[in-house]
Amino acid sequence: MERSSSDLAGAGASPPLPALAALFDCDVDVDALERMLLAFTVHPQGAGCERAWLVLWNARGEVLEGRRFASAAETEGDLAEAMGHARRAAPRESAPEQRTRAWSESPDRLEGAVAAAWRGSTLALGDGGEQPGAPWADAARVGVAALRRGARAYGFVVGAFADAASEDTGAARLDWLRVTGDAVLGAQSRALEARRRARQASGLAELARTSVSAINLAEAMHLLARLAAQGTGVRGSAVFRCDDEGALALDVAHGVAAVRDRLALAFLPAAREAVEHRQARSGDRAHEAPGIPAGDEEETSVWAAVPLVAYGRPHGALVVYDGADRHPASPGFERGDLEFLGILADQAALLLEHARQLDDLRQSERRRHDQGVRLRDLDQLAAVGEMAARVAQEARNPLASIAAFAKRAHRSLDEGDPQREYLEVVVRESERLEAMMQEQLQYAALERPRLRMQSLNAVVQEALQRASETLVRRRVRMLKKLAPDLPQLLLDARRIQRVVENVVAFALESVPLGGRIQVESRRAKGFVIVEIAFDGARQGGDLLEHLFVPFAPGAKPGGGAAVGLGVAQQIVREHGGEVRVRGDGEWSTVFGFTLPVTGNEDRRNASERRSSRGERRRRDP
């Protein structure tokens, strides 16, 4: 016959209040509290049951699961000593304990006293065999005390009475245990929440201090992962960072060393989804996470993925997850955990954004310093170039006089006069110096460009037309591949023609009779590319980068090839482009230069500023 707690009022002796008071120690963890409840149930000074079982409600699986087992034969000393021993005891692996953990049942399949206690959240008495297959099924009489943790069902304690004489007193004390257990579990839940909130506040403060300290970014990300796991009380966490292309990559994994990287990567799809939608994702069951492998699903339980976004810019994601052995009393994240993760993620995103901005600032400072050094070097080179141009201009008249008088003296000598040879040397060297001076003046005499919207293909065609006579005389075949869809560009047509003419002139010095030259134009994103390729043989040991040095050692004076390429490079740079040279398959040499499609209108003002600076330099004494 079943009896409820109302039938037991006044039955039995007064409750052992000192022993029950020990349960209210808020520093006791949940596992120790469960062992103390069972110790009270089986101790002779407590409920006096012969055996006891603890069954907990697993909200994730929506089943009742056997959790712990205790026997009166294992108690020692008085009740206070037994509960103190239970508080400090290590987990057991006895056969009854294993059988208890192996049992689980759906609430709608409960029978007898177990069903009455669970559905009424009270104490009920009955026969153990009323619940077939349960670990207590062989007990003659059992008392079942339902337990609650605040507003949520926690489980129940089943005590098997040794005989009918101990049932009344034991049932009364089981009812005291039920009432006390409800209060203790509620108080402990509130104490745990308070400690968790304090831990979370401490973590947020620590990360805030880190953001203004000298700690490096890698250490800050490790701290973020640790604080996320500690603040939510989970086993593992991970920080994913966005690379330059926006793809997520694992940066830090926190947890058990043997599995932390693998389990962290299992939640990469969830992190991607959180970043893509700029919204946190979470679940109470691992299989709710998108893309998680089946094996990893069995090792994890609750999870959450929070995006790291600052000023609309994604920086990554913060992921936390717990193990499959998570306590049934905490089926999901506690109140405030997801809010804490959101605040932590916002602080971390600001830290990453500030680090990015500082890195950009350092790079800008480095570029500014490099540009300052380059400008000083260019100013020095410009001064040297202007002086060289003046020297070349002033030296041309004396050289012309020397050459003229040497030629006149040479003509006045007889054919067999030995002095003729010396005068020939003087004339030849004078002409060589004159050619060198002419090259210097040609390189330094670039004028300010006159920019207008022009068709680059038309400019190239006109330059090639001017070289057609030489091409026919040398029997050089010209191949043209000019893209018809090129946009008009802001450029100086005459100077760009000079670029093409100078490169073609250089090519004609190398192409043998009957050789080939190919001119190609095309668009590549924000640039237009013009390439001039030819198949002339290069001498072994030639350095391509020396082709643009006007007066490099070994350059042929008077030929103008190096000067022409140097002039071409300077013109292209003033238009905001680049000149490159390479060898490519069938072509021994390929010259290419690029011109920007968008934004090249700024070159007009830039060229005027450079010109005015040069004019001021020339006017200064």
C-alpha positions as CSV (number, residue, x, y, z in Angstrom):
1,M,0.0,0.0,0.0
2,E,1.3,3.5,-0.9
3,R,1.5,6.3,1.6
4,S,2.2,9.9,0.9
5,S,4.1,12.4,3.0
6,S,0.9,13.8,4.5
7,D,0.3,10.4,6.1
8,L,3.7,10.5,7.8
9,A,3.3,13.8,9.7
10,G,4.4,13.4,13.2
11,A,5.7,9.9,12.7
12,G,9.2,8.9,14.0
13,A,11.6,10.8,16.1
14,S,12.7,14.3,15.7
15,P,15.0,14.9,12.7
16,P,18.8,15.0,13.3
17,L,19.1,18.7,12.6
18,P,22.9,19.0,13.0
19,A,23.4,16.4,10.3
20,L,20.9,18.0,8.0
21,A,22.5,21.4,8.6
22,A,25.8,20.1,7.1
23,L,24.0,19.9,3.8
24,F,23.7,23.7,3.7
25,D,27.4,24.2,3.2
26,C,27.3,26.2,-0.1
27,D,31.0,25.3,-0.8
28,V,30.0,21.7,-1.4
29,D,30.0,20.7,-5.0
30,V,27.0,18.8,-6.6
31,D,28.7,15.4,-6.6
32,A,29.6,15.7,-2.9
33,L,26.1,16.8,-2.0
34,E,24.6,13.8,-3.8
35,R,26.8,11.4,-1.8
36,M,25.8,13.1,1.4
37,L,22.1,12.7,0.6
38,L,22.6,9.0,0.1
39,A,24.8,8.7,3.2
40,F,21.9,10.2,5.3
41,T,19.4,7.8,3.6
42,V,21.3,4.6,4.6
43,H,22.8,5.6,8.0
44,P,21.0,4.2,11.1
45,Q,20.9,7.7,12.6
46,G,19.4,9.1,9.4
47,A,16.6,7.4,7.4
48,G,18.0,3.9,8.3
49,C,17.5,2.4,4.9
50,E,19.3,-0.8,4.0
51,R,20.2,0.5,0.5
52,A,19.7,3.7,-1.5
53,W,19.7,4.8,-5.1
54,L,19.8,8.3,-6.6
55,V,18.1,8.9,-9.9
56,L,18.5,12.2,-11.8
57,W,16.4,13.8,-14.5
58,N,18.4,14.3,-17.8
59,A,16.6,17.1,-19.7
60,R,18.8,16.6,-22.8
61,G,17.8,13.0,-23.2
62,E,14.4,13.5,-21.5
63,V,14.9,10.4,-19.4
64,L,15.5,9.5,-15.8
65,E,19.0,8.0,-15.3
66,G,20.5,6.0,-12.4
67,R,23.3,8.1,-10.8
68,R,24.6,6.7,-7.5
69,F,24.2,3.8,-5.1
70,A,24.9,3.6,-1.3
71,S,24.7,0.7,1.2
72,A,24.2,0.8,5.0
73,A,27.1,-1.7,5.3
74,E,29.5,0.9,4.0
75,T,28.7,3.5,6.7
76,E,31.2,4.1,9.6
77,G,30.9,6.1,12.8
78,D,28.0,8.4,13.7
79,L,26.0,10.3,11.1
80,A,28.2,13.4,11.1
81,E,31.3,11.3,10.4
82,A,29.5,9.3,7.7
83,M,28.4,12.5,5.9
84,G,31.9,14.0,6.2
85,H,33.4,10.8,4.7
86,A,30.8,10.9,1.9
87,R,31.7,14.5,1.2
88,R,35.4,13.6,0.7
89,A,34.9,10.2,-0.9
90,A,36.2,9.4,-4.4
91,P,33.9,8.0,-7.1
92,R,33.3,4.2,-6.8
93,E,33.1,1.5,-9.5
94,S,31.3,-1.2,-7.6
95,A,29.0,-3.6,-9.4
96,P,25.8,-2.1,-7.8
97,E,27.0,1.4,-8.8
98,Q,27.5,0.3,-12.4
99,R,24.1,-1.4,-12.5
100,T,22.6,1.9,-11.2
101,R,24.3,4.0,-13.8
102,A,23.2,1.5,-16.5
103,W,19.5,2.0,-15.7
104,S,17.3,4.7,-17.4
105,E,13.6,5.1,-17.9
106,S,11.2,7.5,-19.6
107,P,8.9,9.4,-17.0
108,D,5.8,8.0,-18.7
109,R,6.9,4.4,-18.0
110,L,7.2,4.9,-14.2
111,E,5.1,2.7,-12.0
112,G,3.9,2.6,-8.4
113,A,5.6,4.7,-5.7
114,V,8.2,6.0,-8.1
115,A,5.5,7.4,-10.5
116,A,3.6,8.9,-7.6
117,A,6.6,10.6,-6.1
118,W,7.9,11.9,-9.4
119,R,4.6,13.2,-10.6
120,G,3.6,14.8,-7.3
121,S,7.0,16.0,-6.3
122,T,6.5,14.4,-2.9
123,L,7.3,11.3,-0.8
124,A,5.7,7.9,-1.7
125,L,6.0,4.4,-0.3
126,G,5.5,1.1,-2.1
127,D,6.9,-2.2,-3.2
128,G,10.2,-2.2,-5.1
129,G,8.9,-4.7,-7.6
130,E,6.4,-2.2,-8.9
131,Q,9.0,-0.8,-11.2
132,P,10.2,-3.8,-13.2
133,G,13.9,-3.8,-14.2
134,A,14.8,-1.1,-11.7
135,P,18.0,-1.7,-9.5
136,W,15.6,-1.7,-6.4
137,A,13.2,-4.2,-7.9
138,D,14.2,-6.9,-5.4
139,A,13.4,-4.7,-2.4
140,A,10.3,-5.5,-0.4
141,R,9.4,-2.0,0.6
142,V,10.9,1.3,-0.7
143,G,10.4,5.0,0.0
144,V,10.8,7.4,-2.9
145,A,11.6,11.1,-2.1
146,A,11.3,13.5,-5.1
147,L,13.9,16.3,-5.3
148,R,13.7,19.6,-7.0
149,R,16.4,22.3,-7.7
150,G,14.6,25.5,-7.5
151,A,11.9,25.5,-10.2
152,R,13.3,22.5,-12.0
153,A,12.9,18.8,-11.3
154,Y,16.2,17.3,-10.1
155,G,15.4,13.5,-9.6
156,F,14.5,11.3,-6.6
157,V,16.1,9.2,-3.9
158,V,14.9,5.6,-3.5
159,G,15.5,3.9,-0.1
160,A,15.0,0.2,0.6
161,F,13.8,-0.5,4.2
162,A,15.3,-3.4,6.1
163,D,11.9,-4.4,7.7
164,A,8.4,-3.1,8.5
165,A,9.5,-1.8,11.9
166,S,12.0,0.7,10.3
167,E,9.6,1.9,7.6
168,D,7.6,4.5,9.6
169,T,10.6,6.3,11.1
170,G,12.6,5.9,7.9
171,A,9.8,7.3,5.8
172,A,9.4,10.3,8.0
173,R,13.1,11.1,7.8
174,L,13.1,10.5,4.1
175,D,10.4,13.2,4.0
176,W,12.6,15.5,6.1
177,L,15.4,14.7,3.6
178,R,13.1,15.7,0.7
179,V,12.2,19.0,2.1
180,T,15.8,19.7,3.2
181,G,17.2,18.5,-0.1
182,D,14.9,20.8,-2.1
183,A,16.1,23.8,0.0
184,V,19.7,22.8,-0.2
185,L,19.7,22.2,-3.9
186,G,18.0,25.6,-4.4
187,A,20.4,27.3,-2.2
188,Q,23.4,25.6,-3.9
189,S,22.0,26.6,-7.3
190,R,21.8,30.2,-6.2
191,A,25.3,30.1,-4.7
192,L,26.8,28.5,-7.8
193,E,25.1,31.2,-10.0
194,A,26.5,33.9,-7.7
195,R,30.0,32.4,-8.0
196,R,29.6,32.0,-11.7
197,R,28.6,35.6,-12.1
198,A,31.5,36.7,-10.0
199,R,33.8,34.6,-12.1
200,Q,32.4,36.1,-15.3
201,A,32.7,39.6,-14.0
202,S,36.3,38.9,-13.1
203,G,37.0,37.5,-16.5
204,L,35.5,40.5,-18.3
205,A,37.6,42.8,-16.1
206,E,40.8,40.8,-16.8
207,L,40.2,40.9,-20.6
208,A,39.5,44.7,-20.3
209,R,42.9,45.2,-18.5
210,T,44.6,43.1,-21.2
211,S,43.3,45.3,-24.0
212,V,45.3,48.3,-22.6
213,S,48.4,46.3,-21.4
214,A,51.6,45.3,-23.2
215,I,50.5,41.7,-23.7
216,N,50.8,40.5,-27.3
217,L,47.8,39.5,-29.3
218,A,48.5,35.7,-29.2
219,E,48.5,35.7,-25.4
220,A,45.3,37.7,-25.4
221,M,43.6,35.1,-27.6
222,H,44.7,32.3,-25.2
223,L,43.3,34.3,-22.4
224,L,40.0,34.8,-24.2
225,A,39.7,31.0,-24.7
226,R,40.5,30.3,-21.1
227,L,38.1,33.0,-19.7
228,A,35.2,31.7,-22.0
229,A,35.6,28.2,-20.7
230,Q,35.9,29.2,-17.1
231,G,33.1,31.7,-17.2
232,T,30.6,29.2,-18.6
233,G,31.9,26.1,-16.7
234,V,32.6,24.0,-19.8
235,R,35.4,21.7,-20.8
236,G,36.6,23.3,-24.0
237,S,36.7,26.5,-26.1
238,A,38.2,27.8,-29.3
239,V,39.0,31.1,-31.0
240,F,38.7,31.2,-34.8
241,R,40.3,34.2,-36.7
242,C,39.5,35.6,-40.1
243,D,42.4,35.7,-42.5
244,D,42.9,38.4,-45.2
245,E,40.5,36.6,-47.5
246,G,37.8,36.3,-44.8
247,A,38.2,32.6,-44.3
248,L,38.1,31.2,-40.7
249,A,41.0,29.4,-39.3
250,L,41.6,27.9,-35.8
251,D,43.8,30.2,-33.8
252,V,43.5,28.9,-30.2
253,A,42.0,25.7,-28.7
254,H,41.5,25.3,-25.0
255,G,40.7,22.1,-23.2
256,V,42.0,18.5,-22.8
257,A,45.2,18.5,-24.8
258,A,44.6,15.1,-26.5
259,V,41.3,16.2,-28.2
260,R,41.0,19.9,-28.0
261,D,42.1,20.7,-31.6
262,R,39.9,18.0,-33.1
263,L,36.8,19.0,-31.1
264,A,37.4,22.6,-31.8
265,L,37.6,22.0,-35.6
266,A,34.4,20.0,-35.3
267,F,32.6,23.3,-34.5
268,L,34.2,25.2,-37.4
269,P,30.9,25.0,-39.5
270,A,29.0,26.5,-36.6
271,A,31.5,29.3,-36.3
272,R,31.2,30.0,-40.0
273,E,27.5,30.2,-39.7
274,A,27.7,32.6,-36.7
275,V,30.1,34.9,-38.6
276,E,28.1,34.8,-41.8
277,H,24.8,35.8,-40.1
278,R,26.5,38.0,-37.5
279,Q,24.5,36.2,-34.8
280,A,25.3,33.8,-32.0
281,R,24.4,30.1,-32.4
282,S,23.9,27.6,-29.5
283,G,22.3,24.3,-28.7
284,D,21.8,21.9,-25.8
285,R,22.7,18.9,-27.9
286,A,25.8,18.4,-30.0
287,H,23.9,17.1,-33.0
288,E,22.2,20.5,-33.3
289,A,25.6,22.0,-34.3
290,P,25.8,22.2,-38.2
291,G,28.3,19.9,-39.8
292,I,29.6,18.2,-36.7
293,P,31.1,14.7,-37.3
294,A,29.2,11.8,-35.7
295,G,32.2,10.7,-33.6
296,D,32.7,14.2,-32.2
297,E,29.0,14.5,-31.6
298,E,29.2,11.7,-29.1
299,E,32.0,13.4,-27.1
300,T,30.3,16.8,-26.7
301,S,27.0,18.2,-25.4
302,V,26.1,21.9,-25.1
303,W,27.8,24.4,-27.4
304,A,27.7,28.0,-28.5
305,A,29.4,30.0,-31.3
306,V,29.5,33.8,-31.0
307,P,30.8,36.0,-33.8
308,L,33.6,38.5,-33.1
309,V,32.5,41.7,-34.9
310,A,33.6,45.2,-34.4
311,Y,32.3,48.2,-36.4
312,G,30.7,45.9,-38.8
313,R,34.0,44.1,-39.6
314,P,34.1,40.3,-38.8
315,H,37.3,39.2,-37.0
316,G,36.4,35.6,-36.2
317,A,34.3,33.6,-33.8
318,L,34.4,32.3,-30.2
319,V,33.2,28.8,-29.6
320,V,32.6,27.0,-26.3
321,Y,31.5,23.4,-25.8
322,D,31.1,20.8,-23.0
323,G,31.8,17.2,-22.7
324,A,29.3,14.3,-23.0
325,D,29.6,13.7,-19.2
326,R,28.0,17.1,-18.4
327,H,25.9,16.8,-15.2
328,P,22.3,16.1,-15.8
329,A,21.2,18.9,-13.5
330,S,22.7,21.4,-16.0
331,P,21.3,20.3,-19.3
332,G,22.0,23.6,-21.0
333,F,23.8,26.9,-20.4
334,E,22.9,28.6,-17.2
335,R,21.1,31.9,-17.1
336,G,23.4,34.7,-18.2
337,D,26.0,32.5,-19.8
338,L,25.2,33.4,-23.4
339,E,25.1,37.1,-22.4
340,F,28.5,36.8,-20.9
341,L,29.9,35.2,-24.0
342,G,28.4,38.0,-26.1
343,I,30.1,40.7,-24.0
344,L,33.3,38.7,-24.0
345,A,33.2,38.4,-27.8
346,D,32.5,42.2,-28.2
347,Q,35.6,43.0,-26.0
348,A,37.7,40.6,-28.0
349,A,36.5,42.0,-31.3
350,L,37.4,45.5,-30.2
351,L,40.8,44.2,-29.1
352,L,41.4,42.6,-32.5
353,E,40.1,45.7,-34.3
354,H,42.5,48.0,-32.4
355,A,45.4,45.5,-33.1
356,R,44.5,45.7,-36.8
357,Q,44.4,49.5,-36.7
358,L,47.7,49.7,-34.8
359,D,49.3,47.3,-37.4
360,D,48.0,49.5,-40.2
361,L,49.3,52.6,-38.4
362,R,52.8,51.0,-38.0
363,Q,52.8,50.0,-41.7
364,S,51.7,53.6,-42.7
365,E,54.5,55.0,-40.5
366,R,57.0,52.6,-42.1
367,R,55.8,53.6,-45.6
368,R,55.9,57.3,-44.7
369,H,59.5,56.9,-43.4
370,D,60.5,55.0,-46.5
371,Q,58.9,57.6,-48.7
372,G,60.7,60.3,-46.8
373,V,64.0,58.6,-47.3
374,R,63.2,58.0,-51.0
375,L,62.2,61.7,-51.4
376,R,65.5,62.9,-49.9
377,D,67.4,60.5,-52.2
378,L,65.4,61.7,-55.2
379,D,66.0,65.4,-54.3
380,Q,69.7,64.7,-54.1
381,L,69.6,62.8,-57.4
382,A,67.7,65.6,-59.0
383,A,70.2,68.1,-57.8
384,V,73.0,65.9,-59.2
385,G,71.1,65.5,-62.5
386,E,70.6,69.2,-62.9
387,M,74.2,69.9,-62.2
388,A,75.2,67.1,-64.7
389,A,72.9,68.6,-67.3
390,R,74.5,72.1,-66.9
391,V,77.9,70.6,-67.0
392,A,77.0,68.6,-70.2
393,Q,75.5,71.7,-71.8
394,E,78.6,73.9,-70.9
395,A,81.0,71.2,-72.1
396,R,79.5,70.7,-75.5
397,N,81.0,73.9,-77.0
398,P,84.6,73.2,-75.9
399,L,84.2,69.7,-77.2
400,A,82.9,70.9,-80.5
401,S,85.8,73.3,-80.8
402,I,88.3,70.6,-80.0
403,A,86.7,68.2,-82.5
404,A,86.6,70.9,-85.2
405,F,90.3,72.0,-84.8
406,A,91.4,68.3,-84.7
407,K,89.5,67.5,-88.0
408,R,91.0,70.6,-89.6
409,A,94.5,69.7,-88.5
410,H,93.9,66.1,-89.6
411,R,93.0,67.2,-93.1
412,S,96.1,69.4,-93.4
413,L,98.5,66.5,-92.9
414,D,99.8,64.2,-95.5
415,E,98.6,60.6,-95.8
416,G,101.9,59.2,-94.5
417,D,102.3,61.6,-91.6
418,P,102.4,59.6,-88.3
419,Q,100.6,62.5,-86.6
420,R,97.4,61.7,-88.4
421,E,96.8,58.6,-86.2
422,Y,97.0,60.7,-83.1
423,L,94.6,63.3,-84.5
424,E,92.2,60.5,-85.4
425,V,92.1,59.3,-81.8
426,V,91.4,62.9,-80.7
427,V,88.5,63.2,-83.1
428,R,87.1,59.8,-82.1
429,E,87.2,60.5,-78.4
430,S,85.7,63.9,-78.9
431,E,82.8,62.4,-80.7
432,R,82.4,59.8,-78.0
433,L,82.3,62.5,-75.3
434,E,79.8,64.5,-77.4
435,A,77.6,61.4,-77.6
436,M,77.7,60.9,-73.9
437,M,76.8,64.5,-73.2
438,Q,73.9,64.3,-75.7
439,E,72.7,61.2,-73.8
440,Q,72.8,63.0,-70.5
441,L,70.9,66.0,-71.9
442,Q,68.3,63.6,-73.5
443,Y,67.7,61.8,-70.2
444,A,67.4,65.1,-68.2
445,A,65.3,67.1,-70.6
446,L,62.0,65.4,-70.0
447,E,59.2,68.1,-70.0
448,R,56.1,68.2,-67.9
449,P,53.5,65.8,-69.5
450,R,50.4,67.3,-71.2
451,L,47.6,64.9,-70.2
452,R,44.4,64.3,-72.2
453,M,42.0,61.4,-72.7
454,Q,43.5,59.3,-75.4
455,S,43.1,55.9,-77.0
456,L,46.2,53.9,-76.1
457,N,45.8,51.6,-79.1
458,A,45.9,54.6,-81.4
459,V,49.0,55.9,-79.7
460,V,50.8,52.5,-80.1
461,Q,49.7,52.3,-83.7
462,E,51.2,55.7,-84.5
463,A,54.5,54.8,-82.8
464,L,54.7,51.5,-84.8
465,Q,54.0,53.4,-88.0
466,R,57.0,55.6,-87.5
467,A,59.2,52.5,-87.1
468,S,57.7,50.7,-90.2
469,E,60.6,51.8,-92.5
470,T,63.2,50.3,-90.3
471,L,61.2,47.1,-89.9
472,V,60.9,46.7,-93.7
473,R,64.6,47.4,-94.2
474,R,65.6,44.8,-91.5
475,R,62.9,42.4,-92.8
476,V,61.5,42.1,-89.2
477,R,58.0,40.8,-89.0
478,M,55.7,42.8,-86.7
479,L,52.9,40.9,-84.9
480,K,50.1,43.0,-83.3
481,K,47.5,41.8,-80.8
482,L,45.7,45.0,-79.7
483,A,42.6,44.5,-77.6
484,P,39.7,46.4,-79.0
485,D,37.9,47.0,-75.7
486,L,40.5,49.2,-74.0
487,P,39.1,52.3,-72.3
488,Q,40.5,55.7,-73.0
489,L,43.2,56.9,-70.6
490,L,44.5,60.2,-69.3
491,L,48.0,60.4,-70.8
492,D,50.5,62.3,-72.8
493,A,50.2,60.7,-76.3
494,R,53.6,62.1,-77.5
495,R,55.5,60.8,-74.5
496,I,53.8,57.3,-74.5
497,Q,54.7,57.1,-78.2
498,R,58.2,57.8,-77.2
499,V,58.1,54.9,-74.7
500,V,57.0,52.5,-77.5
501,E,59.5,53.9,-80.0
502,N,62.4,53.6,-77.5
503,V,61.5,50.0,-76.6
504,V,61.1,49.1,-80.3
505,A,64.4,50.7,-81.1
506,F,66.1,48.7,-78.4
507,A,64.4,45.5,-79.8
508,L,65.7,46.3,-83.3
509,E,69.3,46.3,-82.0
510,S,68.9,42.7,-80.8
511,V,66.5,41.1,-83.4
512,P,68.4,39.5,-86.3
513,L,67.4,39.9,-89.9
514,G,64.1,38.2,-90.5
515,G,63.3,38.2,-86.8
516,R,60.0,38.9,-85.1
517,I,58.6,41.6,-82.8
518,Q,55.2,41.2,-81.1
519,V,53.2,44.1,-79.6
520,E,50.2,43.2,-77.4
521,S,47.7,45.3,-75.4
522,R,45.1,44.0,-72.9
523,R,43.3,45.0,-69.8
524,A,43.9,43.3,-66.4
525,K,41.5,44.5,-63.7
526,G,42.3,48.1,-63.0
527,F,45.3,48.4,-65.4
528,V,46.0,48.3,-69.1
529,I,49.1,46.3,-70.1
530,V,51.3,46.8,-73.2
531,E,53.9,44.2,-73.9
532,I,56.6,44.3,-76.6
533,A,58.3,40.9,-77.1
534,F,61.2,40.0,-79.5
535,D,63.3,36.9,-80.2
536,G,66.8,38.3,-80.4
537,A,69.5,36.4,-78.6
538,R,70.9,37.8,-75.3
539,Q,74.5,37.6,-74.3
540,G,75.3,35.3,-71.5
541,G,75.6,37.0,-68.2
542,D,73.4,40.0,-69.1
543,L,71.4,41.4,-66.2
544,L,67.9,42.5,-67.2
545,E,67.7,45.0,-64.4
546,H,70.7,46.9,-65.8
547,L,68.8,47.6,-69.0
548,F,67.1,50.6,-67.4
549,V,70.4,52.1,-66.0
550,P,71.3,54.9,-68.5
551,F,75.0,55.0,-67.9
552,A,75.7,51.5,-66.6
553,P,79.1,50.0,-67.2
554,G,79.2,48.4,-70.6
555,A,76.5,50.6,-72.1
556,K,77.2,51.6,-75.7
557,P,77.8,55.3,-75.8
558,G,75.9,57.1,-78.5
559,G,73.7,54.1,-79.2
560,G,71.0,55.5,-76.9
561,A,69.5,52.1,-76.0
562,A,70.0,52.3,-72.2
563,V,69.1,56.0,-72.2
564,G,65.9,55.3,-74.2
565,L,64.8,52.6,-71.8
566,G,65.6,54.8,-68.8
567,V,63.5,57.6,-70.4
568,A,60.7,55.1,-71.1
569,Q,60.7,53.9,-67.5
570,Q,60.6,57.5,-66.2
571,I,57.7,58.4,-68.5
572,V,55.6,55.4,-67.4
573,R,56.2,56.1,-63.7
574,E,55.0,59.6,-64.2
575,H,51.8,58.2,-65.6
576,G,51.4,56.0,-62.5
577,G,52.5,52.8,-64.1
578,E,55.3,50.3,-64.0
579,V,57.8,48.9,-66.4
580,R,58.9,45.2,-66.3
581,V,61.1,43.0,-68.3
582,R,61.4,39.2,-68.4
583,G,62.3,36.2,-70.6
584,D,59.3,34.1,-71.7
585,G,59.5,30.9,-73.7
586,E,59.9,31.6,-77.4
587,W,60.6,35.2,-76.7
588,S,64.0,36.0,-75.4
589,T,62.9,39.3,-73.9
590,V,59.5,40.8,-73.1
591,F,59.1,44.4,-72.1
592,G,55.8,45.3,-70.5
593,F,54.4,48.5,-69.0
594,T,51.2,49.1,-67.2
595,L,49.0,52.2,-67.0
596,P,46.1,52.6,-64.4
597,V,42.6,52.7,-65.7
598,T,40.9,54.3,-62.7
599,G,42.2,57.3,-60.7
600,N,44.9,58.3,-63.2
601,E,43.4,61.7,-63.3
602,D,45.4,62.4,-60.2
603,R,48.6,62.2,-62.3
604,R,47.8,65.6,-63.9
605,N,48.1,67.3,-60.5
606,A,51.0,65.1,-59.4
607,S,53.0,66.0,-62.5
608,E,52.3,69.7,-62.0
609,R,53.6,69.5,-58.4
610,R,56.7,67.7,-59.5
611,S,57.3,70.2,-62.2
612,S,56.8,73.2,-60.0
613,R,59.2,71.7,-57.4
614,G,61.8,71.2,-60.1
615,E,61.3,74.7,-61.4
616,R,61.8,76.1,-57.9
617,R,64.9,74.1,-57.5
618,R,66.2,75.5,-60.8
619,R,65.4,79.1,-59.7
620,D,67.2,78.7,-56.4
621,P,70.8,80.1,-56.5
